């Protein structure tokens, strides 16, 4: 890939030229980018990686994760189990929200209830939680329906809001993003975190400034953060090479070797706790977007088996991902409690067998179906979908690729308006229950199947997931997770492709903390 010496031709066609003007040459401004934009500033509306990264700068939970992903106190100083269903939290004193309001137990009770609302996308993190009760201004009890072995892990993702501010702006419940609702909290924020939201211009830029009244210490030297969504790989790379960007969260894999050889840049790499997989509608009796009428081929096990045997993950690994992926047959990554290495063994590539299975299933001539795919969310997501279309064509499954930006993609699949889709699933709790309950369990209440948009259902697997919700013994939990994954594998309920490997590219003067959850925290960034 070649770039001109002057970058104006590349930059004029995008919003980048305008946006970068906001980040001056000051050594205290961190200018970073990735291919897609933050979806909303509402901290309980969209449980999505980049969205949670931005929320972490502004809002805070009771507990958080440190540089090595260990649990640490945040807005709670300490916690103690009062009973199997009550966990008591002592809150930090003299913490204030960005508008100056004091943080109290009333805000915790409100935030817990808000995250439990129907429009919240955080039901997986509210698993087993009934609510919260104020003991005094700096003490709160969180009430659970039964023993909850992952409660503390869950609470790292439940961010605290100011009750009075939310009520003032009619934001007592989260923004209903999937139904395209506009709310005050979509573009405005009031947290207790290390950075304050200064400006929010969707698809253009988001600017944060240092919170001088933060209760803790910002270890880095950043005064201002400018985030810019830049769809074009070439433009992101060019801006980083020229020094107009300091850090790119998702550099194109084909340019990594070149970046590593550039003396002005450096690349940090590591495995992410995110699995990329293919999913398909197994619930409807007739697909929404297919040429097969009156029936659903994805309900046939042999069709799903045929697809699994037709997909060449080694080719995707080598040609699309350039080695930056871990091919797998597992729905959870190695960093997650409950992971078993044996599930990384995939269905062997066998097109002849796949064709035979298609014929046995009653589809010797195949069928046509639409594949929904994001084009600015995961590493090479659209290219992966293009490769899948080519591979499935060999068994006469003709794919109509429908690639779109994340801002359109997520509302589409979240309303079930899909027949087949590509998804990536990270695990912030680092426990298998999060994936098993959200993705594999039958859709229900309290986080059950909240991201199961395929209608996949297995009663035996559901029963295992329900046991995991309260089982405290981690040896038993690992055995239960293994059993659930085995059932899903036998069903070919999903087709895992790979665990994502995440490279960050940055200017040589940037020091950042690279974690397996792919979250960039400006509070730990320095510009030398």
VEXLUM-57824 format. One record per residue (C-alpha): residue number from 1; residue in one letter; x, y, z. Coordinates in steps of 0.1 Angstrom, whole numbers. Layout:
// VEXLUM-57824
k=NUM&r=A&xx=X&yy=Y&zz=Z
...
// end
This chain:
// VEXLUM-57824
k=1&r=X&xx=0&yy=0&zz=0
k=2&r=X&xx=15&yy=33&zz=-11
k=3&r=X&xx=7&yy=67&zz=3
k=4&r=X&xx=15&yy=102&zz=-12
k=5&r=X&xx=39&yy=124&zz=7
k=6&r=X&xx=11&yy=149&zz=13
k=7&r=X&xx=-20&yy=135&zz=29
k=8&r=X&xx=-45&yy=162&zz=20
k=9&r=X&xx=-61&yy=142&zz=-8
k=10&r=X&xx=-68&yy=114&zz=16
k=11&r=X&xx=-80&yy=135&zz=44
k=12&r=X&xx=-103&yy=159&zz=26
k=13&r=X&xx=-128&yy=132&zz=18
k=14&r=X&xx=-133&yy=123&zz=54
k=15&r=X&xx=-142&yy=141&zz=86
k=16&r=X&xx=-106&yy=135&zz=99
k=17&r=X&xx=-92&yy=168&zz=86
k=18&r=X&xx=-118&yy=187&zz=106
k=19&r=X&xx=-116&yy=165&zz=136
k=20&r=X&xx=-78&yy=165&zz=141
k=21&r=X&xx=-78&yy=202&zz=142
k=22&r=X&xx=-95&yy=199&zz=176
k=23&r=X&xx=-64&yy=180&zz=189
k=24&r=X&xx=-36&yy=205&zz=189
k=25&r=X&xx=1&yy=196&zz=188
k=26&r=X&xx=1&yy=197&zz=226
k=27&r=X&xx=18&yy=168&zz=242
k=28&r=X&xx=-11&yy=165&zz=266
k=29&r=X&xx=-37&yy=157&zz=239
k=30&r=X&xx=-42&yy=120&zz=230
k=31&r=X&xx=-56&yy=116&zz=195
k=32&r=X&xx=-68&yy=81&zz=189
k=33&r=X&xx=-90&yy=64&zz=164
k=34&r=X&xx=-106&yy=31&zz=152
k=35&r=X&xx=-128&yy=22&zz=123
k=36&r=X&xx=-162&yy=28&zz=140
k=37&r=X&xx=-178&yy=53&zz=163
k=38&r=X&xx=-191&yy=50&zz=198
k=39&r=X&xx=-228&yy=41&zz=197
k=40&r=X&xx=-241&yy=61&zz=226
k=41&r=X&xx=-229&yy=79&zz=258
k=42&r=X&xx=-257&yy=62&zz=278
k=43&r=X&xx=-238&yy=39&zz=302
k=44&r=X&xx=-266&yy=12&zz=303
k=45&r=X&xx=-278&yy=13&zz=267
k=46&r=X&xx=-253&yy=-7&zz=247
k=47&r=X&xx=-231&yy=-35&zz=260
k=48&r=X&xx=-205&yy=-32&zz=233
k=49&r=X&xx=-167&yy=-31&zz=235
k=50&r=X&xx=-158&yy=3&zz=222
k=51&r=X&xx=-189&yy=18&zz=239
k=52&r=X&xx=-178&yy=4&zz=272
k=53&r=X&xx=-143&yy=17&zz=267
k=54&r=X&xx=-156&yy=52&zz=263
k=55&r=X&xx=-179&yy=48&zz=292
k=56&r=X&xx=-150&yy=38&zz=314
k=57&r=X&xx=-134&yy=72&zz=309
k=58&r=X&xx=-165&yy=90&zz=321
k=59&r=X&xx=-184&yy=66&zz=344
k=60&r=X&xx=-173&yy=43&zz=371
k=61&r=X&xx=-185&yy=10&zz=387
k=62&r=X&xx=-183&yy=-1&zz=423
k=63&r=X&xx=-154&yy=-24&zz=414
k=64&r=X&xx=-130&yy=-22&zz=384
k=65&r=X&xx=-102&yy=-41&zz=368
k=66&r=X&xx=-66&yy=-31&zz=371
k=67&r=X&xx=-38&yy=-31&zz=345
k=68&r=X&xx=-35&yy=-69&zz=348
k=69&r=X&xx=-73&yy=-73&zz=348
k=70&r=X&xx=-74&yy=-80&zz=386
k=71&r=X&xx=-105&yy=-69&zz=406
k=72&r=X&xx=-99&yy=-36&zz=424
k=73&r=X&xx=-120&yy=-12&zz=445
k=74&r=X&xx=-135&yy=18&zz=425
k=75&r=X&xx=-165&yy=37&zz=439
k=76&r=X&xx=-167&yy=10&zz=466
k=77&r=X&xx=-139&yy=8&zz=492
k=78&r=X&xx=-148&yy=-26&zz=504
k=79&r=X&xx=-175&yy=-53&zz=503
k=80&r=X&xx=-186&yy=-81&zz=525
k=81&r=X&xx=-212&yy=-109&zz=522
k=82&r=X&xx=-239&yy=-104&zz=549
k=83&r=X&xx=-257&yy=-135&zz=538
k=84&r=X&xx=-258&yy=-157&zz=507
k=85&r=X&xx=-281&yy=-132&zz=491
k=86&r=X&xx=-268&yy=-99&zz=504
k=87&r=X&xx=-235&yy=-82&zz=496
k=88&r=X&xx=-228&yy=-50&zz=515
k=89&r=X&xx=-206&yy=-23&zz=500
k=90&r=X&xx=-189&yy=6&zz=517
k=91&r=X&xx=-187&yy=36&zz=494
k=92&r=X&xx=-160&yy=62&zz=490
k=93&r=X&xx=-166&yy=94&zz=508
k=94&r=X&xx=-162&yy=128&zz=491
k=95&r=X&xx=-166&yy=115&zz=456
k=96&r=X&xx=-184&yy=140&zz=433
k=97&r=X&xx=-200&yy=137&zz=399
k=98&r=X&xx=-187&yy=160&zz=371
k=99&r=X&xx=-215&yy=185&zz=378
k=100&r=X&xx=-204&yy=187&zz=414
k=101&r=X&xx=-231&yy=166&zz=430
k=102&r=X&xx=-219&yy=142&zz=458
k=103&r=X&xx=-219&yy=105&zz=451
k=104&r=X&xx=-241&yy=85&zz=476
k=105&r=X&xx=-259&yy=53&zz=481
k=106&r=X&xx=-290&yy=68&zz=465
k=107&r=X&xx=-271&yy=69&zz=432
k=108&r=X&xx=-261&yy=33&zz=435
k=109&r=X&xx=-297&yy=22&zz=442
k=110&r=X&xx=-308&yy=42&zz=412
k=111&r=X&xx=-281&yy=29&zz=389
k=112&r=X&xx=-287&yy=-7&zz=398
k=113&r=X&xx=-324&yy=-3&zz=392
k=114&r=X&xx=-318&yy=16&zz=359
k=115&r=X&xx=-295&yy=-13&zz=347
k=116&r=X&xx=-324&yy=-37&zz=354
k=117&r=X&xx=-348&yy=-17&zz=332
k=118&r=X&xx=-361&yy=-34&zz=300
k=119&r=X&xx=-343&yy=-10&zz=277
k=120&r=X&xx=-309&yy=-18&zz=294
k=121&r=X&xx=-285&yy=-39&zz=274
k=122&r=X&xx=-267&yy=-49&zz=305
k=123&r=X&xx=-290&yy=-77&zz=317
k=124&r=X&xx=-261&yy=-102&zz=315
k=125&r=X&xx=-243&yy=-82&zz=342
k=126&r=X&xx=-275&yy=-80&zz=363
k=127&r=X&xx=-279&yy=-118&zz=363
k=128&r=X&xx=-293&yy=-129&zz=397
k=129&r=X&xx=-296&yy=-93&zz=410
k=130&r=X&xx=-329&yy=-83&zz=425
k=131&r=X&xx=-320&yy=-47&zz=434
k=132&r=X&xx=-301&yy=-25&zz=459
k=133&r=X&xx=-310&yy=-11&zz=493
k=134&r=X&xx=-296&yy=20&zz=510
k=135&r=X&xx=-282&yy=13&zz=545
k=136&r=X&xx=-269&yy=48&zz=550
k=137&r=X&xx=-254&yy=75&zz=527
k=138&r=X&xx=-221&yy=55&zz=522
k=139&r=X&xx=-234&yy=20&zz=526
k=140&r=X&xx=-255&yy=0&zz=502
k=141&r=X&xx=-267&yy=-37&zz=500
k=142&r=X&xx=-270&yy=-54&zz=467
k=143&r=X&xx=-297&yy=-81&zz=469
k=144&r=X&xx=-294&yy=-113&zz=448
k=145&r=X&xx=-320&yy=-140&zz=441
k=146&r=X&xx=-296&yy=-166&zz=454
k=147&r=X&xx=-259&yy=-173&zz=458
k=148&r=X&xx=-241&yy=-155&zz=429
k=149&r=X&xx=-205&yy=-166&zz=424
k=150&r=X&xx=-199&yy=-140&zz=396
k=151&r=X&xx=-215&yy=-110&zz=413
k=152&r=X&xx=-182&yy=-90&zz=417
k=153&r=X&xx=-172&yy=-98&zz=381
k=154&r=X&xx=-206&yy=-86&zz=369
k=155&r=X&xx=-204&yy=-53&zz=389
k=156&r=X&xx=-173&yy=-42&zz=371
k=157&r=X&xx=-195&yy=-34&zz=341
k=158&r=X&xx=-224&yy=-17&zz=360
k=159&r=X&xx=-216&yy=20&zz=359
k=160&r=X&xx=-230&yy=46&zz=384
k=161&r=X&xx=-251&yy=75&zz=374
k=162&r=X&xx=-263&yy=106&zz=393
k=163&r=X&xx=-299&yy=100&zz=402
k=164&r=X&xx=-308&yy=137&zz=404
k=165&r=X&xx=-292&yy=145&zz=370
k=166&r=X&xx=-309&yy=116&zz=353
k=167&r=X&xx=-343&yy=126&zz=367
k=168&r=X&xx=-338&yy=162&zz=357
k=169&r=X&xx=-332&yy=151&zz=321
k=170&r=X&xx=-359&yy=125&zz=320
k=171&r=X&xx=-334&yy=97&zz=317
k=172&r=X&xx=-346&yy=73&zz=345
k=173&r=X&xx=-343&yy=44&zz=320
k=174&r=X&xx=-316&yy=37&zz=294
k=175&r=X&xx=-319&yy=48&zz=259
k=176&r=X&xx=-337&yy=23&zz=237
k=177&r=X&xx=-309&yy=22&zz=211
k=178&r=X&xx=-321&yy=-8&zz=191
k=179&r=X&xx=-353&yy=11&zz=184
k=180&r=X&xx=-334&yy=43&zz=175
k=181&r=X&xx=-346&yy=63&zz=204
k=182&r=X&xx=-329&yy=97&zz=210
k=183&r=X&xx=-324&yy=107&zz=246
k=184&r=X&xx=-304&yy=134&zz=265
k=185&r=X&xx=-280&yy=107&zz=277
k=186&r=X&xx=-271&yy=96&zz=242
k=187&r=X&xx=-249&yy=127&zz=237
k=188&r=X&xx=-244&yy=140&zz=273
k=189&r=X&xx=-228&yy=125&zz=303
k=190&r=X&xx=-223&yy=131&zz=340
k=191&r=X&xx=-201&yy=105&zz=357
k=192&r=X&xx=-174&yy=104&zz=385
k=193&r=X&xx=-146&yy=91&zz=362
k=194&r=X&xx=-112&yy=105&zz=353
k=195&r=X&xx=-124&yy=123&zz=322
k=196&r=X&xx=-153&yy=147&zz=315
k=197&r=X&xx=-173&yy=146&zz=283
k=198&r=X&xx=-166&yy=180&zz=265
k=199&r=X&xx=-182&yy=174&zz=231
k=200&r=X&xx=-200&yy=146&zz=214
k=201&r=X&xx=-205&yy=147&zz=176
k=202&r=X&xx=-216&yy=112&zz=164
k=203&r=X&xx=-195&yy=99&zz=135
k=204&r=X&xx=-172&yy=129&zz=137
k=205&r=X&xx=-155&yy=131&zz=171
k=206&r=X&xx=-158&yy=127&zz=209
k=207&r=X&xx=-137&yy=150&zz=231
k=208&r=X&xx=-129&yy=143&zz=268
k=209&r=X&xx=-110&yy=165&zz=292
k=210&r=X&xx=-92&yy=156&zz=324
k=211&r=X&xx=-113&yy=156&zz=356
k=212&r=X&xx=-93&yy=178&zz=380
k=213&r=X&xx=-116&yy=167&zz=408
k=214&r=X&xx=-112&yy=130&zz=403
k=215&r=X&xx=-110&yy=111&zz=436
k=216&r=X&xx=-80&yy=90&zz=424
k=217&r=X&xx=-48&yy=98&zz=405
k=218&r=X&xx=-44&yy=98&zz=367
k=219&r=X&xx=-11&yy=80&zz=362
k=220&r=X&xx=-5&yy=93&zz=327
k=221&r=X&xx=-1&yy=128&zz=315
k=222&r=X&xx=-31&yy=132&zz=293
k=223&r=X&xx=-52&yy=164&zz=297
k=224&r=X&xx=-75&yy=159&zz=267
k=225&r=X&xx=-87&yy=129&zz=247
k=226&r=X&xx=-99&yy=132&zz=211
k=227&r=X&xx=-115&yy=101&zz=196
k=228&r=X&xx=-121&yy=100&zz=159
k=229&r=X&xx=-139&yy=72&zz=139
k=230&r=X&xx=-121&yy=67&zz=107
k=231&r=X&xx=-136&yy=40&zz=84
k=232&r=X&xx=-108&yy=39&zz=58
k=233&r=X&xx=-79&yy=17&zz=66
k=234&r=X&xx=-56&yy=38&zz=44
k=235&r=X&xx=-66&yy=70&zz=61
k=236&r=X&xx=-61&yy=57&zz=96
k=237&r=X&xx=-26&yy=44&zz=87
k=238&r=X&xx=-17&yy=76&zz=68
k=239&r=X&xx=-28&yy=98&zz=98
k=240&r=X&xx=-7&yy=77&zz=122
k=241&r=X&xx=23&yy=78&zz=99
k=242&r=X&xx=21&yy=115&zz=96
k=243&r=X&xx=17&yy=121&zz=133
k=244&r=X&xx=-19&yy=134&zz=131
k=245&r=X&xx=-30&yy=105&zz=152
k=246&r=X&xx=-12&yy=91&zz=183
k=247&r=X&xx=-28&yy=57&zz=185
k=248&r=X&xx=-49&yy=34&zz=163
k=249&r=X&xx=-69&yy=7&zz=181
k=250&r=X&xx=-74&yy=-15&zz=150
k=251&r=X&xx=-46&yy=-11&zz=125
k=252&r=X&xx=-51&yy=-31&zz=93
k=253&r=X&xx=-33&yy=-64&zz=96
k=254&r=X&xx=-18&yy=-61&zz=61
k=255&r=X&xx=2&yy=-30&zz=72
k=256&r=X&xx=15&yy=-43&zz=106
k=257&r=X&xx=49&yy=-55&zz=93
k=258&r=X&xx=54&yy=-21&zz=77
k=259&r=X&xx=45&yy=-3&zz=109
k=260&r=X&xx=68&yy=-25&zz=129
k=261&r=X&xx=97&yy=-15&zz=107
k=262&r=X&xx=89&yy=23&zz=110
k=263&r=X&xx=112&yy=38&zz=135
k=264&r=X&xx=85&yy=64&zz=145
k=265&r=X&xx=59&yy=37&zz=154
k=266&r=X&xx=54&yy=7&zz=176
k=267&r=X&xx=29&yy=-21&zz=177
k=268&r=X&xx=15&yy=-38&zz=208
k=269&r=X&xx=-1&yy=-72&zz=203
k=270&r=X&xx=-20&yy=-98&zz=224
k=271&r=X&xx=-48&yy=-122&zz=225
k=272&r=X&xx=-83&yy=-108&zz=231
k=273&r=X&xx=-109&yy=-126&zz=251
k=274&r=X&xx=-132&yy=-123&zz=221
k=275&r=X&xx=-145&yy=-151&zz=198
k=276&r=X&xx=-157&yy=-144&zz=163
k=277&r=X&xx=-185&yy=-167&zz=151
k=278&r=X&xx=-212&yy=-173&zz=126
k=279&r=X&xx=-248&yy=-176&zz=136
k=280&r=X&xx=-280&yy=-183&zz=118
k=281&r=X&xx=-318&yy=-182&zz=124
k=282&r=X&xx=-329&yy=-216&zz=138
k=283&r=X&xx=-361&yy=-203&zz=154
k=284&r=X&xx=-384&yy=-193&zz=126
k=285&r=X&xx=-402&yy=-218&zz=105
k=286&r=X&xx=-394&yy=-197&zz=74
k=287&r=X&xx=-363&yy=-175&zz=70
k=288&r=X&xx=-368&yy=-137&zz=65
k=289&r=X&xx=-341&yy=-133&zz=39
k=290&r=X&xx=-339&yy=-165&zz=18
k=291&r=X&xx=-353&yy=-180&zz=-14
k=292&r=X&xx=-366&yy=-210&zz=5
k=293&r=X&xx=-403&yy=-206&zz=13
k=294&r=X&xx=-423&yy=-224&zz=39
k=295&r=X&xx=-393&yy=-239&zz=57
k=296&r=X&xx=-361&yy=-231&zz=73
k=297&r=X&xx=-330&yy=-250&zz=62
k=298&r=X&xx=-310&yy=-239&zz=92
k=299&r=X&xx=-333&yy=-260&zz=114
k=300&r=X&xx=-317&yy=-291&zz=98
k=301&r=X&xx=-287&yy=-303&zz=117
k=302&r=X&xx=-271&yy=-317&zz=85
k=303&r=X&xx=-272&yy=-282&zz=69
k=304&r=X&xx=-254&yy=-268&zz=98
k=305&r=X&xx=-229&yy=-296&zz=98
k=306&r=X&xx=-223&yy=-290&zz=60
k=307&r=X&xx=-216&yy=-254&zz=66
k=308&r=X&xx=-191&yy=-262&zz=94
k=309&r=X&xx=-173&yy=-286&zz=71
k=310&r=X&xx=-173&yy=-261&zz=42
k=311&r=X&xx=-156&yy=-232&zz=61
k=312&r=X&xx=-119&yy=-231&zz=58
k=313&r=X&xx=-107&yy=-213&zz=89
k=314&r=X&xx=-71&yy=-220&zz=81
k=315&r=X&xx=-75&yy=-199&zz=49
k=316&r=X&xx=-92&yy=-171&zz=69
k=317&r=X&xx=-64&yy=-173&zz=94
k=318&r=X&xx=-36&yy=-171&zz=68
k=319&r=X&xx=-51&yy=-150&zz=41
k=320&r=X&xx=-75&yy=-126&zz=58
k=321&r=X&xx=-61&yy=-123&zz=93
k=322&r=X&xx=-24&yy=-127&zz=83
k=323&r=X&xx=-19&yy=-150&zz=112
k=324&r=X&xx=-35&yy=-126&zz=138
k=325&r=X&xx=-62&yy=-150&zz=150
k=326&r=X&xx=-64&yy=-182&zz=168
k=327&r=X&xx=-86&yy=-206&zz=148
k=328&r=X&xx=-111&yy=-224&zz=171
k=329&r=X&xx=-142&yy=-245&zz=175
k=330&r=X&xx=-148&yy=-231&zz=210
k=331&r=X&xx=-173&yy=-203&zz=219
k=332&r=X&xx=-151&yy=-190&zz=247
k=333&r=X&xx=-114&yy=-178&zz=246
k=334&r=X&xx=-85&yy=-192&zz=266
k=335&r=X&xx=-86&yy=-164&zz=292
k=336&r=X&xx=-121&yy=-173&zz=303
k=337&r=X&xx=-129&yy=-195&zz=332
k=338&r=X&xx=-144&yy=-227&zz=318
k=339&r=X&xx=-123&yy=-228&zz=287
k=340&r=X&xx=-112&yy=-263&zz=275
k=341&r=X&xx=-85&yy=-265&zz=249
k=342&r=X&xx=-101&yy=-296&zz=233
k=343&r=X&xx=-129&yy=-274&zz=219
k=344&r=X&xx=-104&yy=-255&zz=198
k=345&r=X&xx=-104&yy=-286&zz=175
k=346&r=X&xx=-127&yy=-278&zz=146
k=347&r=X&xx=-148&yy=-297&zz=122
k=348&r=X&xx=-123&yy=-308&zz=95
k=349&r=X&xx=-125&yy=-291&zz=61
k=350&r=X&xx=-143&yy=-315&zz=38
k=351&r=X&xx=-163&yy=-300&zz=9
k=352&r=X&xx=-173&yy=-334&zz=-5
k=353&r=X&xx=-187&yy=-345&zz=28
k=354&r=X&xx=-205&yy=-311&zz=31
k=355&r=X&xx=-222&yy=-315&zz=-3
k=356&r=X&xx=-233&yy=-350&zz=7
k=357&r=X&xx=-248&yy=-336&zz=39
k=358&r=X&xx=-266&yy=-309&zz=20
k=359&r=X&xx=-282&yy=-335&zz=-3
k=360&r=X&xx=-292&yy=-357&zz=27
k=361&r=X&xx=-308&yy=-327&zz=43
k=362&r=X&xx=-329&yy=-322&zz=12
k=363&r=X&xx=-310&yy=-293&zz=-3
k=364&r=X&xx=-289&yy=-308&zz=-32
k=365&r=X&xx=-292&yy=-275&zz=-51
k=366&r=X&xx=-285&yy=-254&zz=-21
k=367&r=X&xx=-304&yy=-222&zz=-13
k=368&r=X&xx=-299&yy=-184&zz=-12
k=369&r=X&xx=-297&yy=-164&zz=20
k=370&r=X&xx=-286&yy=-130&zz=32
k=371&r=X&xx=-256&yy=-127&zz=56
k=372&r=X&xx=-256&yy=-95&zz=78
k=373&r=X&xx=-221&yy=-83&zz=86
k=374&r=X&xx=-206&yy=-53&zz=103
k=375&r=X&xx=-179&yy=-35&zz=82
k=376&r=X&xx=-163&yy=-14&zz=110
k=377&r=X&xx=-165&yy=-34&zz=142
k=378&r=X&xx=-141&yy=-64&zz=142
k=379&r=X&xx=-108&yy=-69&zz=125
k=380&r=X&xx=-114&yy=-75&zz=88
k=381&r=X&xx=-151&yy=-83&zz=95
k=382&r=X&xx=-164&yy=-76&zz=60
k=383&r=X&xx=-135&yy=-95&zz=44
k=384&r=X&xx=-142&yy=-125&zz=67
k=385&r=X&xx=-178&yy=-124&zz=55
k=386&r=X&xx=-167&yy=-122&zz=19
k=387&r=X&xx=-145&yy=-152&zz=24
k=388&r=X&xx=-174&yy=-171&zz=41
k=389&r=X&xx=-196&yy=-163&zz=11
k=390&r=X&xx=-170&yy=-178&zz=-13
k=391&r=X&xx=-166&yy=-209&zz=8
k=392&r=X&xx=-203&yy=-216&zz=13
k=393&r=X&xx=-208&yy=-211&zz=-25
k=394&r=X&xx=-189&yy=-244&zz=-29
k=395&r=X&xx=-218&yy=-262&zz=-14
k=396&r=X&xx=-244&yy=-241&zz=-32
k=397&r=X&xx=-253&yy=-219&zz=-3
k=398&r=X&xx=-255&yy=-186&zz=-22
k=399&r=X&xx=-248&yy=-157&zz=1
k=400&r=X&xx=-261&yy=-122&zz=-4
k=401&r=X&xx=-238&yy=-101&zz=17
k=402&r=X&xx=-253&yy=-72&zz=35
k=403&r=X&xx=-224&yy=-53&zz=51
k=404&r=X&xx=-231&yy=-21&zz=71
k=405&r=X&xx=-216&yy=2&zz=97
k=406&r=X&xx=-220&yy=-9&zz=134
k=407&r=X&xx=-245&yy=19&zz=141
k=408&r=X&xx=-269&yy=2&zz=117
k=409&r=X&xx=-258&yy=-34&zz=122
k=410&r=X&xx=-264&yy=-37&zz=159
k=411&r=X&xx=-300&yy=-23&zz=160
k=412&r=X&xx=-308&yy=-46&zz=130
k=413&r=X&xx=-297&yy=-79&zz=146
k=414&r=X&xx=-309&yy=-68&zz=181
k=415&r=X&xx=-344&yy=-66&zz=168
k=416&r=X&xx=-341&yy=-101&zz=153
k=417&r=X&xx=-342&yy=-87&zz=118
k=418&r=X&xx=-317&yy=-112&zz=104
k=419&r=X&xx=-314&yy=-147&zz=90
k=420&r=X&xx=-276&yy=-151&zz=93
k=421&r=X&xx=-250&yy=-129&zz=109
k=422&r=X&xx=-213&yy=-126&zz=120
k=423&r=X&xx=-207&yy=-116&zz=157
k=424&r=X&xx=-178&yy=-112&zz=180
k=425&r=X&xx=-183&yy=-118&zz=217
k=426&r=X&xx=-159&yy=-107&zz=244
k=427&r=X&xx=-162&yy=-118&zz=281
k=428&r=X&xx=-157&yy=-89&zz=305
k=429&r=X&xx=-165&yy=-111&zz=335
k=430&r=X&xx=-139&yy=-137&zz=324
k=431&r=X&xx=-163&yy=-164&zz=333
k=432&r=X&xx=-180&yy=-189&zz=308
k=433&r=X&xx=-215&yy=-181&zz=322
k=434&r=X&xx=-214&yy=-147&zz=305
k=435&r=X&xx=-213&yy=-164&zz=270
k=436&r=X&xx=-234&yy=-194&zz=278
k=437&r=X&xx=-262&yy=-173&zz=293
k=438&r=X&xx=-261&yy=-144&zz=268
k=439&r=X&xx=-255&yy=-163&zz=235
k=440&r=X&xx=-263&yy=-200&zz=240
k=441&r=X&xx=-292&yy=-201&zz=264
k=442&r=X&xx=-328&yy=-199&zz=252
k=443&r=X&xx=-341&yy=-163&zz=252
k=444&r=X&xx=-359&yy=-155&zz=284
k=445&r=X&xx=-357&yy=-131&zz=314
k=446&r=X&xx=-329&yy=-116&zz=334
k=447&r=X&xx=-301&yy=-118&zz=308
k=448&r=X&xx=-311&yy=-153&zz=295
k=449&r=X&xx=-304&yy=-152&zz=257
k=450&r=X&xx=-302&yy=-114&zz=257
k=451&r=X&xx=-278&yy=-117&zz=227
k=452&r=X&xx=-293&yy=-149&zz=213
k=453&r=X&xx=-308&yy=-135&zz=181
k=454&r=X&xx=-309&yy=-169&zz=163
k=455&r=X&xx=-336&yy=-187&zz=183
k=456&r=X&xx=-311&yy=-214&zz=192
k=457&r=X&xx=-325&yy=-235&zz=220
k=458&r=X&xx=-314&yy=-266&zz=239
k=459&r=X&xx=-333&yy=-275&zz=271
k=460&r=X&xx=-303&yy=-295&zz=285
k=461&r=X&xx=-280&yy=-267&zz=279
k=462&r=X&xx=-304&yy=-242&zz=296
k=463&r=X&xx=-305&yy=-264&zz=327
k=464&r=X&xx=-267&yy=-264&zz=329
k=465&r=X&xx=-266&yy=-226&zz=325
k=466&r=X&xx=-291&yy=-222&zz=354
k=467&r=X&xx=-269&yy=-244&zz=376
k=468&r=X&xx=-239&yy=-222&zz=367
k=469&r=X&xx=-257&yy=-191&zz=380
k=470&r=X&xx=-254&yy=-203&zz=416
k=471&r=X&xx=-227&yy=-229&zz=417
k=472&r=X&xx=-198&yy=-216&zz=438
k=473&r=X&xx=-173&yy=-244&zz=433
k=474&r=X&xx=-150&yy=-235&zz=404
k=475&r=X&xx=-141&yy=-271&zz=396
k=476&r=X&xx=-178&yy=-280&zz=393
k=477&r=X&xx=-183&yy=-248&zz=372
k=478&r=X&xx=-156&yy=-258&zz=348
k=479&r=X&xx=-172&yy=-293&zz=344
k=480&r=X&xx=-206&yy=-277&zz=338
k=481&r=X&xx=-192&yy=-253&zz=312
k=482&r=X&xx=-176&yy=-281&zz=294
k=483&r=X&xx=-208&yy=-300&zz=293
k=484&r=X&xx=-227&yy=-270&zz=279
k=485&r=X&xx=-201&yy=-264&zz=252
k=486&r=X&xx=-202&yy=-301&zz=242
k=487&r=X&xx=-240&yy=-298&zz=237
k=488&r=X&xx=-236&yy=-267&zz=216
k=489&r=X&xx=-209&yy=-283&zz=195
k=490&r=X&xx=-230&yy=-314&zz=188
k=491&r=X&xx=-259&yy=-292&zz=178
k=492&r=X&xx=-236&yy=-270&zz=156
k=493&r=X&xx=-256&yy=-243&zz=173
k=494&r=X&xx=-230&yy=-218&zz=162
k=495&r=X&xx=-199&yy=-219&zz=141
k=496&r=X&xx=-169&yy=-204&zz=159
k=497&r=X&xx=-141&yy=-191&zz=136
k=498&r=X&xx=-113&yy=-177&zz=157
k=499&r=X&xx=-104&yy=-159&zz=189
k=500&r=X&xx=-93&yy=-124&zz=179
k=501&r=X&xx=-58&yy=-112&zz=183
k=502&r=X&xx=-56&yy=-74&zz=189
k=503&r=X&xx=-28&yy=-52&zz=177
k=504&r=X&xx=-26&yy=-15&zz=187
k=505&r=X&xx=-4&yy=8&zz=166
k=506&r=X&xx=9&yy=40&zz=181
k=507&r=X&xx=36&yy=67&zz=178
k=508&r=X&xx=69&yy=58&zz=194
k=509&r=X&xx=64&yy=84&zz=222
k=510&r=X&xx=31&yy=68&zz=234
k=511&r=X&xx=31&yy=45&zz=264
k=512&r=X&xx=-2&yy=25&zz=269
k=513&r=X&xx=-15&yy=-5&zz=288
k=514&r=X&xx=-26&yy=-32&zz=264
k=515&r=X&xx=-51&yy=-56&zz=280
k=516&r=X&xx=-70&yy=-87&zz=268
k=517&r=X&xx=-103&yy=-68&zz=269
k=518&r=X&xx=-91&yy=-45&zz=242
k=519&r=X&xx=-99&yy=-14&zz=262
k=520&r=X&xx=-76&yy=17&zz=259
k=521&r=X&xx=-76&yy=37&zz=291
k=522&r=X&xx=-62&yy=72&zz=287
k=523&r=X&xx=-56&yy=74&zz=325
k=524&r=X&xx=-26&yy=51&zz=319
k=525&r=X&xx=-13&yy=67&zz=288
k=526&r=X&xx=17&yy=90&zz=286
k=527&r=X&xx=31&yy=110&zz=257
k=528&r=X&xx=68&yy=116&zz=261
// end
